[in-house]
Amino acid sequence: MWAAQQNQGKNIWVKVGQIYGIEPRLLYSIAKVESDLDRYVVAFTASKMTPKQAQDLSTFLKQRGIESKQYSQVIAIKSKNKYEASHVVHFLYTNNYPRFDMGIMQINSIHKPLLDKANISFYDLFEPKINIQVGAYILATCFAKHKNNKDAINAYNGKINDNPYSAKVFAEFKKLYSSYQKDKT
């Protein structure tokens, strides 16, 4: 997949990676771990919802035929298109749900002030190019704040200590790098 995208000229991963000084395969690896490259997924920690919010969300999703799945502590809501994903975000935001992540790089709603300053709406985050650019910017700020790659990548995920996130990203990166090396020979 990576090699096919490389051969089509400069793709968004390469362009954004160059802008922020981040290895494009690292950005791609983060997106793979975060969303499995699903541009319309919205996710959040289930335990942070009140019982009423859980019931209201279930009703909302059932009424609209929107799929959701719970992985250990995280609920992932998988919309079919931008319109549907935008309705999910609107519902979560206007009903004061806990912080949630959106799009391919899973940009957290905690970044709303940053997004507002850049004139980017939550709904814009369902455009992969915008989402990847925002994700790269956030990751670049993590690299600027933290001394090592592991801490910076864990900070992107929201928790530095006792977080297996960077190991998942590095494993994905290693798979990607290995397949890239094979394609070059």
FENURNOR-V365350 format. One record per backbone hydrogen bond with DSSP energy under -0.5 kcal/mol. CO is the residue of the C=O (numbers start at 0). NH is the residue of the N-H. Records with the same first field share a line. If there is no record, write none. Layout:
BEGIN
CO=NH ; NH
END
This chain:
BEGIN
0=4
1=5
2=6
4=7
5=8
10=14
11=15
12=16
13=17
14=18
15=19
16=20 ; 21
22=25 ; 26
23=27
24=28
25=29
26=30
27=31
28=32
29=33
30=34 ; 35 ; 36
31=35
34=37
36=38
37=40
39=78
40=102
41=76
42=100
43=74
44=47
45=48
49=53
50=54
51=55
52=56
53=57
54=58
55=59
56=60
57=61
58=62
59=63
60=64 ; 65
61=64
66=77
68=70 ; 75
69=71
70=73
72=45 ; 46
73=70 ; 75
74=43 ; 76
75=68 ; 77
76=41 ; 78
77=66
80=84
81=85
82=86
83=87
84=88
85=89
86=90
87=91
88=92
89=93
90=94
91=96
92=95
99=108
100=42
101=106
102=105
106=101
107=110
108=111
110=114
111=115
112=116
113=117
114=119
115=118
120=124
121=124
122=125
123=126
125=127
126=129 ; 130
127=131
128=132
129=133
130=134
131=135
132=136
133=137
134=138
135=139
136=140
137=141
138=142
139=143
140=144
141=145
147=151
148=152
149=153
150=154
151=155
152=156
153=157 ; 158
154=157
159=162
162=165
163=167
164=168
165=169
166=170
167=171
168=172
169=173
170=174
171=175
172=176
173=177
174=178
175=179
176=180
177=181
178=182
179=183
180=184
181=184
END
